[in-house]
Amino acid sequence: MKKSINLTAPALRFASRRLKESLISRLAYIIKRVCTSLGRRGPIIIGLACGLSLTGAASIACADALATPSMTAPLAANQSPAAYDVGALGKVYVTGQATFLGMTQTSRSASPYSGNSASLLDVGNGQIELQTTTGPVQFYVQLGAYAMPTLGAPYVSVGRTTTQTFGPAPVAYLKLAPTPDVSIQLGALPTLIGAEYTFTFQNMNIERGLLWNQEPATSRGVQINYSHGPVLVSASLNDGFYSGHYSWASGLASYAIDAASTLVVAGGASVTPVRTSSYVTPLAQNNGGLVNLIYSYSKGPLSINPYLQFTRVNADPALGLMTSASTSSGAVLAKYSFTPEFSLAARTEYIRSTSGVCATPALCAPTTVLFGARSAAWSYTLTPTYQKGRYFARAEVSSTRISALSGGDGFGLSGRNAGQTRALIECGVLL
């Protein structure tokens, strides 16, 4: 039974808010100090230590599976997550992931972050989540280290990924829920855009897809949500591709057609030019916009998720974007469960890019958002998965092919290879 908390008294509400603020602030301070003392490997050590410590937490209470972090079948979240009674905070739920990756690939990359390895072993996730789910003021904090293997992009090690992207707290926000239908979130939030999530354990496939690589993953900002019956609407003002400038507006509208089918329209765009450019903040995409049309069907052993995506970047010579650029793409993600433990997931994608024409070709370069100004790519991915309770193992084979490749924008040490094949394994425990 969950502990009942009387939140009618203003003094108690104020004390609860201050206690939450103090907890989050203190936790962030400790993580920062420990990461600093451990150096670049700090996030990995913290995530694995926290995650693995939960396996022995037999003396604490357990609850039903949680809705966050979001997960797509076939992997299923721990059905009995740990729950601590923390007085005025109520129940604080603790979950985590400890996973490991192995990969071999053709056309290895010359990326300075990848180690130029044709084969490798790495930590996939060493993460822990703390959250509350009841009351008018709630919080969610995700801590640790993570890799984000992605089709069409060089593999980046877990340490580099964590330090070069969203840091040891990739998702952390405060949630205000004044009514059952309305909530407001403030902090580092998962994007509203796209059909795939950020971390490997959240998705059907180990690697993220070509379409995902055109989308924001985590953005800092504020988001308001309204949910009633089959309708869900969200709107957000945020920093887009983690630019640190609140220059993006994004939104989502979802309608549950029936118990098995859902239709989603999502999108976002830059409303103010931003010069920031980094590994996690691509200049062109961060000054552009995109829209998705997503359909989801899930009934019995079958899940299928087709979606379309369109992106556009306008020319802005002041930012170095000499021409416009756009992509049109589509993907189908599917999963079939043969038994409660064994399933097969598949994904196929196609994406095509176009670019405007330079008025004076000798004096400008067209804006490129894919593998060349007018390139295209397609991919195929198969992921057989086995999960027994909290433990899982899965393998993956993927193939990516490029057409109309511009020299240096493709695969291999020279960047001139038009194809890449990968084989991966991932195993671990969902705590």
PATOR-176062 format. One line per 2 residues: for each residue x, y, z of N, C-alpha, C. Coordinates in steps of 0.02 Angstrom, whole numbers. Each point is the difference from the previous one (the first is absolute). Last residue first. Layout:
N
X/Y/Z/X/Y/Z/X/Y/Z  ... $
This chain:
431
844/-151/-687/-9/-3/73/-62/37/22  116/-138/-215/-43/58/9/-25/-1/72 $
225/-113/-139/-54/-7/48/-37/67/6  160/-128/-208/1/38/62/-60/-15/44 $
129/-6/-271/-29/-40/54/2/41/64  43/3/-291/-11/39/61/-31/-47/52 $
138/3/-263/-34/-36/54/-8/49/58  46/16/-290/6/21/69/-32/-52/46 $
95/68/-270/-29/-53/41/13/19/73  -2/134/-262/18/-8/70/-34/-61/30 $
72/138/-251/-37/-53/33/26/-7/71  2/193/-219/26/-25/64/-46/-53/27 $
64/169/-241/-38/-49/38/34/-20/64  84/153/-174/-72/13/-2/-41/-50/40 $
264/119/6/-37/-63/-6/-75/13/6  179/165/28/-24/-9/-69/-37/-66/-11 $
130/101/195/-66/29/-6/-31/-9/-68  216/-83/99/1/54/-50/-67/37/-4 $
29/-187/145/50/49/20/4/59/-48  -235/-128/17/69/-18/-10/48/55/19 $
-255/52/-88/30/-45/49/73/-12/-16  -123/229/-84/-25/-68/8/37/-38/54 $
39/228/-95/-58/0/45/-27/-70/14  187/62/-152/18/17/69/-57/-3/49 $
-57/34/-257/64/-25/25/15/24/71  -252/-34/-84/52/51/-10/65/-26/32 $
-218/-149/-97/45/19/54/48/55/-21  -203/-131/-99/19/70/-13/43/28/56 $
-112/-209/91/5/17/-71/14/75/-7  26/-211/202/-6/70/-20/2/5/-76 $
-55/-193/215/27/14/-66/-16/72/-20  9/-192/225/-16/67/-23/34/12/-67 $
-75/-211/189/34/19/-62/-24/69/-21  6/-189/230/-26/59/-36/42/13/-62 $
-61/-185/221/35/8/-63/-31/59/-36  6/-111/271/-25/45/-53/46/-3/-61 $
-84/-121/263/50/8/-52/-30/45/-54  -42/-50/285/-24/6/-69/58/10/-48 $
-94/-56/277/55/-3/-48/-30/6/-69  -71/37/287/-13/-7/-71/66/-7/-39 $
-141/8/266/61/-11/-39/-17/-9/-74  -158/23/188/36/63/-8/60/-6/-47 $
-177/-183/-32/-2/43/58/35/65/-14  52/-129/-184/-27/-42/53/0/40/64 $
32/30/-288/-3/30/67/-34/-48/47  114/30/-270/-22/-47/52/1/37/67 $
5/59/-288/6/19/70/-26/-55/46  86/82/-275/-32/-51/42/16/13/74 $
8/159/-224/21/-5/70/-38/-54/37  68/134/-259/-35/-56/32/29/-10/70 $
-7/197/-218/24/-22/66/-43/-57/25  68/179/-226/-38/-58/22/31/-25/65 $
-1/242/-174/28/-46/50/-49/-56/15  76/225/-182/-50/-46/26/34/-49/47 $
37/262/-134/24/-59/35/-59/-43/20  97/232/-163/-54/-39/28/30/-60/35 $
75/269/-104/11/-71/13/-64/-33/25  86/235/-73/-57/-34/-32/7/-76/8 $
157/145/106/-54/48/-10/-62/-33/-30  157/-148/155/13/40/-60/-61/42/-14 $
-13/-154/170/65/-24/-24/21/37/-63  -164/118/166/2/-73/-2/70/-22/-22 $
-72/229/15/-29/-27/61/0/-76/0  114/242/-126/-5/-73/0/-27/-25/67 $
21/237/-172/-12/-26/68/-12/-75/-4  152/128/-187/-69/-13/19/-5/-29/70 $
193/172/-81/-11/-72/3/-73/-12/21  141/218/-130/-39/-27/56/-5/-76/-6 $
111/148/-160/8/38/62/-39/-28/58  1/-82/-231/70/3/19/11/33/68 $
-220/-16/-103/26/-64/25/72/3/23  -197/179/-8/67/0/-29/35/-62/26 $
-221/12/52/-2/51/-52/67/5/-36  -88/-229/116/39/60/14/-5/50/-58 $
-191/-183/68/56/11/-45/35/65/18  -143/-184/166/-7/56/-47/63/8/-41 $
-71/-241/98/32/62/21/-13/53/-53  -85/-265/105/8/46/-56/30/65/27 $
-37/-285/76/13/71/14/5/40/-65  -110/-248/111/27/35/-58/9/73/17 $
-48/-267/117/3/72/9/36/31/-61  -117/-246/115/25/33/-59/-1/76/13 $
-18/-261/143/-5/73/-7/25/23/-68  -78/-225/181/24/20/-66/-13/74/-8 $
8/-210/206/-9/70/-20/26/8/-72  -77/-199/209/29/18/-64/-14/73/-15 $
-3/-217/206/-15/68/-20/35/15/-66  -83/-227/158/41/26/-54/-24/69/-19 $
-8/-182/232/-33/41/-50/50/21/-54  -48/-160/249/38/10/-62/-40/39/-51 $
-84/-59/225/70/18/10/36/20/-64  -234/-73/12/7/56/47/72/23/9 $
-46/-106/-233/-15/-25/67/3/60/47  15/51/-222/-14/-70/-12/-19/-36/64 $
-14/265/-89/19/-42/57/-20/-73/-15  61/233/-154/-45/-58/8/27/-44/55 $
24/270/-115/22/-51/48/-52/-55/2  90/243/-152/-47/-54/15/31/-49/49 $
20/257/-148/27/-40/54/-52/-52/20  58/176/-219/-47/-47/30/38/-39/53 $
26/253/-148/26/-59/35/-57/-44/23  82/237/-165/-50/-43/29/32/-61/30 $
50/275/-112/19/-67/22/-60/-38/28  124/243/-113/-64/-36/1/17/-72/16 $
134/258/27/-2/-73/-7/-73/-23/0  163/243/-52/-59/-35/26/9/-75/-6 $
120/275/-24/7/-73/-5/-61/-32/31  116/258/-100/-49/-38/38/15/-75/-7 $
203/175/-19/-59/-20/-37/-50/-33/48  200/94/85/-3/37/-62/-60/-18/-44 $
85/8/260/-45/-45/-36/-16/33/-67  130/103/178/39/-46/-41/-42/-51/-37 $
-76/186/138/19/-57/40/46/-48/-38  -87/194/-105/32/26/61/23/-56/47 $
-126/-45/-202/72/12/-10/35/26/62  -219/-147/-42/16/57/44/75/12/-5 $
-224/-166/-105/65/32/-10/8/59/48  -160/-205/70/2/57/-46/71/27/-6 $
-102/-253/58/44/53/26/1/55/-52  -162/-235/65/21/55/-44/44/49/39 $
-136/-270/-3/40/52/33/18/54/-50  -176/-230/50/21/52/-47/38/53/39 $
-108/-275/23/35/58/28/23/47/-55  -172/-234/72/29/44/-51/33/60/35 $
-72/-274/77/-4/73/7/36/35/-57  -103/-258/121/25/38/-58/-2/75/14 $
-14/-234/145/4/72/12/29/34/-62  -105/-247/130/27/30/-61/-7/76/5 $
-21/-257/145/2/73/4/30/27/-64  -108/-252/108/24/44/-54/-3/73/18 $
-81/-200/129/73/-4/-7/29/50/-50  -231/67/99/27/-67/7/75/1/-9 $
-70/216/-77/-53/-47/22/29/-70/1  55/276/-72/25/-54/43/-58/-42/25 $
85/225/-170/-49/-54/8/32/-54/42  36/279/-87/21/-56/41/-57/-51/6 $
99/230/-154/-56/-45/15/27/-59/39  76/271/-75/18/-65/28/-64/-39/14 $
125/230/-120/-66/-32/2/12/-72/18  156/244/26/-11/-73/-4/-74/-15/-5 $
191/221/-43/-67/-23/19/-3/-75/-11  192/228/27/-21/-65/-26/-70/-17/26 $
215/210/-32/-61/-25/30/-18/-67/-30  231/180/40/-52/-23/-45/-62/-20/36 $
224/61/85/-31/60/-27/-54/-18/-52  127/-168/108/-22/41/56/-31/65/-23 $
96/-153/-159/-62/-26/29/-26/43/57  208/64/-98/-55/3/-48/-65/-24/32 $
203/-8/130/-21/68/-17/-61/2/-44  54/-191/184/16/12/-70/-29/67/-22 $
61/-108/241/-41/53/-28/20/14/-72  113/-158/143/-70/-15/15/-48/51/-31 $
237/22/-33/-16/-70/-14/-74/-15/10  35/251/-47/42/-47/38/-20/-71/-20 $
-63/284/-30/13/-60/-40/48/-44/39  -161/249/13/33/-56/34/8/-60/-46 $
-114/217/-44/64/-16/-30/34/-60/30  -268/83/-39/49/-14/52/65/-22/-33 $
-265/126/-55/64/-28/-22/49/-7/58  -269/-20/29/52/51/4/66/-29/-24 $
-194/-130/7/-34/64/-9/48/58/3  -5/-285/-60/36/56/29/-39/64/-14 $
-126/-240/17/39/43/-44/35/53/40  -166/-252/-1/32/55/34/41/40/-49 $
-198/-226/40/47/41/-38/31/55/42  -199/-225/-32/48/35/43/47/40/-44 $
-238/-170/10/33/52/-39/46/38/47  -133/-256/3/37/54/31/25/48/-54 $
-180/-225/62/26/44/-52/31/61/33  -74/-274/68/10/69/20/30/39/-59 $
-126/-261/79/28/47/-50/3/71/27  -93/-200/116/60/-25/-33/36/53/-41 $
-209/32/124/47/-28/49/66/-21/-33  -121/189/-130/-31/-54/39/54/-29/45 $
40/205/-102/-57/-18/-41/-40/-55/33  160/194/102/-7/-73/3/-64/-20/-37 $
169/222/-24/-69/-23/7/-2/-76/-2  178/235/32/-9/-72/-6/-74/-17/10 $
194/213/-46/-72/-14/8/-10/-74/-14  215/194/56/-23/-67/-17/-75/-4/13 $
230/191/-27/-65/-22/23/-16/-70/-23  199/227/27/-19/-67/-24/-67/-20/29 $
199/215/-36/-68/-16/21/-18/-68/-30  247/148/54/-43/-49/-33/-69/-3/30 $
200/125/76/-18/25/-66/-47/-46/-38  149/48/226/-70/-22/-3/-32/28/-63 $
260/-76/59/-39/59/-17/-73/-22/-10  176/-156/42/6/47/55/-36/66/-12 $
14/-213/-137/44/56/-17/14/47/59  -123/-226/-61/42/10/59/49/58/-9 $
-168/-48/-168/52/-50/3/51/17/55  -218/124/34/9/-40/-61/52/-54/9 $
-90/156/173/62/18/-35/18/-47/-57  -258/74/98/61/-34/22/60/22/-41 $
-287/-4/55/49/50/-19/67/-25/27  -248/-134/-56/62/12/36/38/59/-31 $
-249/-166/18/34/56/-32/60/18/42  -207/-210/-39/58/29/36/30/56/-41 $
-231/-182/26/30/57/-35/56/28/44  -185/-225/-34/59/26/36/30/56/-42 $
-243/-169/18/38/58/-27/58/18/46  -183/-169/31/46/-22/-53/47/54/-25 $
-98/45/236/-27/-53/-42/51/-21/-52  91/198/95/-69/-15/20/-28/-52/-48 $
233/167/64/-22/-67/-18/-70/-12/26  214/196/-41/-71/-9/15/-20/-69/-25 $
242/157/63/-35/-58/-27/-73/0/21  245/163/-27/-66/-7/30/-37/-56/-36 $
273/92/43/-49/-37/-41/-66/-5/39  270/126/-14/-63/-9/36/-51/-32/-47 $
284/-16/-2/-53/49/-8/-60/-14/44  231/-122/-131/-14/33/63/-53/54/-11 $
52/-246/-133/0/73/-3/-14/28/69  74/-244/-148/-17/32/64/5/75/-9 $
1/-117/-200/-7/-57/46/-22/24/69  -28/91/-277/27/11/67/-9/-62/43 $
18/-43/-263/-45/26/51/38/21/64  79/-119/-204/-20/67/-21/-40/37/53 $
74/-228/21/60/42/0/-14/70/-27  -166/-175/3/14/24/68/57/50/0 $
-50/-117/-199/-47/55/13/12/30/68  127/-190/-62/18/58/-40/-45/59/12 $
14/-179/201/-5/-1/-72/21/64/-35  85/-140/236/-50/48/-23/4/5/-76 $
71/-227/139/22/63/-31/-59/45/-14  -47/-207/99/56/25/39/23/68/-26 $
-259/-77/-25/66/-16/-27/55/29/43  -227/31/62/-3/-67/-30/69/-23/-21 $
-9/183/200/-20/-9/-69/-3/-73/-23  83/108/213/-68/25/-10/-31/-22/-67 $
230/-43/79/-48/-43/34/-72/22/-11  189/130/-88/-10/-65/-32/-56/-41/31 $
-14/268/4/46/-50/28/-17/-70/-26  -127/202/-70/71/15/-2/45/-59/18 $
-249/-23/-122/25/33/59/77/4/-3  -193/-7/-208/49/-38/39/24/42/58 $
-155/80/-165/-29/-63/22/48/-43/39  -30/289/-39/29/-64/-22/-33/-60/30 $
1/243/126/3/-15/-71/28/-69/-13  -20/130/209/-67/-21/-20/0/-30/-70 $
214/2/182/-34/34/-53/-70/-27/-12  118/-4/244/2/-37/-63/-39/37/-53 $
109/145/199/-57/-42/-17/13/-42/-63  100/167/213/27/-35/-58/-49/-55/-18 $
-110/201/128/66/-30/8/26/-28/-65  -258/39/101/54/48/-7/66/-35/11 $
-290/-43/-46/67/-27/14/52/53/-15  -284/-35/53/52/44/-26/67/-29/21 $
-280/-87/-32/64/0/34/49/47/-35  -283/-93/14/49/50/-20/64/-8/41 $
-204/-132/31/7/4/-72/58/44/-23  -68/-37/234/15/-65/-29/14/3/-75 $
61/217/141/-62/-39/-8/18/-68/-30  176/146/62/-54/34/37/-67/-36/-6 $
264/-58/-24/-62/-31/-23/-59/31/37  284/29/-65/-56/28/38/-65/-28/-30 $
279/-69/-1/-67/-6/-30/-52/27/47  285/6/-61/-51/8/51/-67/0/-35 $
245/-117/-86/-51/53/-3/-45/-1/61  217/-119/-156/-14/20/69/-50/57/-2 $
172/-172/-162/-70/20/8/-12/15/73  220/-49/-67/-28/18/-65/-73/21/2 $
218/-16/157/-71/5/17/-38/19/-63  238/-27/-6/-21/-55/44/-71/5/26 $
69/114/-242/30/-4/66/-28/-56/42  -45/65/-238/-45/27/51/26/-8/71 $
158/-22/-210/-71/12/-14/-35/31/61  236/-68/-8/-10/42/-58/-73/16/-15 $
74/-146/182/29/66/11/-13/48/-59  -81/-226/-10/-28/32/59/27/71/8 $
86/-136/-175/-70/17/-11/-28/40/59  219/-87/18/-4/58/-44/-72/21/-12 $
35/-195/126/26/58/35/-5/63/-41  -65/-207/-98/-46/22/52/25/61/37 $
79/-35/-255/4/-37/62/-45/30/54  -49/7/-265/36/42/48/-3/-36/68 $
-34/-57/-283/-13/-18/69/44/42/45  -84/92/-242/53/-39/34/-22/-18/71 $
-189/30/-188/45/43/39/53/-43/33  -187/-86/-129/25/55/-41/48/46/35 $
-160/-137/156/14/-16/-70/25/62/-36  35/-35/266/-47/28/-49/21/-19/-70 $
42/-32/293/18/-23/-67/-55/19/-50  65/83/244/-57/9/-45/20/-22/-70 $
69/-25/288/22/3/-69/-62/6/-44  51/64/276/-39/-30/-54/37/6/-66 $
-9/48/299/37/2/-64/-38/-41/-52  -95/136/235/45/-53/-19/33/11/-68 $
-250/74/128/71/11/11/41/-58/-27  -260/136/16/34/-57/-30/75/14/0 $
-245/93/124/72/11/-11/30/-64/-26  -252/136/64/31/-57/-34/73/18/-13 $
-235/88/163/64/10/-34/22/-65/-33  -235/153/107/37/-62/-9/68/14/-32 $
-241/115/118/69/15/-18/39/-66/-1  -231/-4/51/1/56/-47/70/21/-22 $
-66/-260/71/2/66/30/5/55/-52  103/-249/-47/-63/24/28/9/69/30 $
178/-137/-96/-54/-4/-49/-67/24/26  298/10/25/-64/-5/35/-55/4/-52 $
277/-80/-18/-60/39/-18/-56/-8/51  272/-70/-102/-38/13/62/-60/44/-19 $
194/-174/-133/-53/51/-1/-33/5/69  247/-91/-132/-48/-7/55/-50/57/-5 $
209/-140/-162/-44/55/19/-45/-18/58  184/-78/-185/10/-7/71/-39/57/32 $
26/-125/-261/-34/43/48/23/-18/70  120/-85/-187/-56/31/-36/-37/49/44 $
266/-91/-9/-59/7/42/-55/33/-42  188/-141/-129/-10/62/35/-59/-7/48 $
179/-117/-207/-44/-15/56/-6/64/41  73/-59/-277/9/31/66/-48/-30/50 $
113/11/-278/-37/-38/50/13/30/68  86/110/-184/-46/-42/-39/-42/-42/46 $
115/246/58/-1/-72/13/-49/-35/-47  81/243/53/15/-32/-64/-1/-76/5 $
-52/180/168/56/-45/9/17/-40/-61  -172/180/40/-19/-71/-5/57/-48/16 $
-6/253/-16/-32/-25/62/-10/-76/-1  91/134/-185/46/6/57/-29/-27/65 $
-58/-90/-255/-24/47/51/49/4/58  -3/-133/-214/57/38/24/-20/51/53 $
-121/-250/-65/3/72/-10/65/29/24  -78/-253/-111/10/37/63/16/72/-14 $
-90/-202/-141/10/72/-14/6/40/64  -109/-224/57/40/14/-58/8/76/-7 $
-42/-138/239/-27/39/-56/48/1/-59  -81/-100/271/49/-4/-53/-30/32/-62 $
-47/-7/291/-15/18/-69/58/-16/-46  -127/-16/269/54/-22/-42/-18/15/-72 $
-83/79/271/-5/-4/-73/62/-33/-29  -157/23/250/65/-1/-33/-10/-13/-74 $
-144/95/243/4/-38/-62/69/7/-32  -175/65/218/71/-16/-7/6/-45/-61 $
-194/178/124/19/-45/-54/76/-10/2  -229/90/172/66/7/-31/12/-50/-55 $
-178/127/211/10/-51/-52/70/11/-30  -172/86/218/68/-6/-25/3/-57/-51 $
-186/181/141/12/-62/-36/70/2/-30  -137/119/213/51/14/-50/18/-67/-32 $
-220/97/154/38/-55/-28/50/26/-52  -69/182/172/-39/-59/-19/45/-55/-25 $
56/224/93/6/-13/-72/-45/-57/-23  22/60/232/-42/47/-37/5/-8/-75 $
107/-200/112/-38/50/38/-43/44/-43  119/-187/-95/44/55/21/-42/55/31 $
3/-275/-86/-44/49/32/44/54/30  52/-168/-216/20/21/66/-51/51/26 $
22/-209/-200/-33/61/23/19/14/72  66/-163/-242/9/17/70/-34/66/17 $
-95/-161/-199/56/46/15/4/15/75  -113/-185/-158/-2/15/71/58/46/18 $
-36/-76/-223/-69/2/22/-7/15/75  188/69/-195/-7/-39/61/-70/8/27 $
18/45/-259/29/27/61/-10/-48/58  21/-79/-260/-50/23/48/35/22/64 $
51/-48/-285/24/3/68/-53/29/46  -33/-21/-243/-13/-58/42/27/4/72 $
-113/196/-62/10/-73/-3/50/-16/-56  16/237/118/-37/-33/-54/14/-74/2 $
7/213/193/32/-57/-33/-46/-29/-53  52/232/182/-43/-35/-49/40/-55/-33 $
61/78/252/8/21/-69/-42/-41/-48  -144/29/143/61/33/-21/61/-35/32 $
-221/-78/40/-8/24/-69/63/34/-26  -10/-205/191/-9/72/-9/-4/19/-74 $
-67/-234/157/45/29/-50/-16/73/-12  -70/-87/240/-13/-21/-69/50/33/-47 $
89/-34/247/-61/28/-28/-11/-29/-70  144/-45/257/-2/-2/-72/-68/25/-24 $
177/27/234/-64/-15/-29/4/1/-76  217/-66/150/-43/58/-13/-64/-22/-33 $
190/-142/59/-37/20/60/-47/59/-12  160/-105/-157/-57/-43/12/-44/24/56 $
204/72/-162/-45/40/42/-64/-38/16  200/-54/-143/-1/-27/67/-48/35/46 $
37/63/-229/-16/-71/-3/-3/-32/69  63/231/-46/-71/-12/9/-17/-74/0 $
220/89/-42/-16/-2/71/-74/-15/11  92/34/-219/11/-67/26/-17/-5/74 $
-20/212/-107/-45/-49/-29/9/-68/31  145/176/64/-68/12/25/-47/-54/-26 $
221/-7/-78/-2/-13/72/-71/8/27  40/52/-227/4/-71/13/-5/-16/74 $
3/229/-64/-59/-34/-26/1/-74/16  190/132/58/-59/16/40/-60/-40/-22 $
197/-19/-126/7/-33/65/-61/13/43  11/110/-208/-7/-72/-9/1/-35/67 $
37/236/-7/-69/-19/-12/-10/-75/-7  227/81/27/-44/8/57/-71/-20/-12 $
204/11/-147/-36/-62/13/-48/5/58  144/182/-66/-45/-14/-54/-41/-63/11 $
96/98/223/20/16/-68/-52/-23/-50  6/-8/251/14/-60/-38/22/13/-71 $
-61/177/152/55/-37/31/19/-62/-39  -185/132/-70/62/39/-5/59/-39/27 $
-215/-92/24/22/-3/-69/66/37/-10  -102/13/211/27/-67/-11/26/-6/-72 $
-106/202/61/62/-8/37/32/-68/-15  -213/44/-92/50/43/-31/68/-9/34 $
-187/-111/92/19/-29/-64/55/40/-33  -93/86/197/39/-59/14/25/-32/-65 $
-146/184/-17/65/21/27/45/-61/12  -225/-36/-66/40/27/-56/69/20/23 $
-150/-69/166/18/-56/-42/43/23/-59  -92/163/142/53/-36/34/25/-58/-43 $
-185/124/-79/60/41/0/59/-37/31  -213/-102/5/27/2/-68/65/39/-2 $
-112/-5/207/22/-67/-19/32/1/-69  -101/198/80/62/-14/36/29/-68/-20 $
-210/63/-85/52/43/-29/68/-15/32  -187/-107/91/17/-27/-66/55/40/-33 $
-84/78/204/37/-62/11/20/-31/-67  -137/192/1/69/16/20/42/-63/9 $
-229/-27/-48/34/30/-57/73/15/17  -141/-78/172/14/-53/-49/39/27/-59 $
-75/152/163/55/-41/26/18/-55/-49  -186/134/-52/62/39/-4/60/-41/23 $
-213/-94/24/17/4/-71/66/37/-9  -90/-8/215/27/-65/-19/20/0/-74 $
-105/192/87/66/-8/30/32/-66/-20  -225/50/-66/51/37/-38/70/-10/28 $
-199/-184/21/28/56/38/54/35/-41  -109/-200/-77/-47/57/0/29/61/34 $
79/-237/-49/33/58/-29/-46/61/-1  42/-261/115/-46/56/0/36/63/-24 $
44/-271/-51/29/61/26/-51/56/-6  27/-292/1/-42/58/-15/30/62/33 $
120/-238/-91/-14/43/57/-40/60/-21  -11/-243/-124/37/63/-1/-20/43/60 $
1/-277/-17/-42/60/0/44/63/0 $
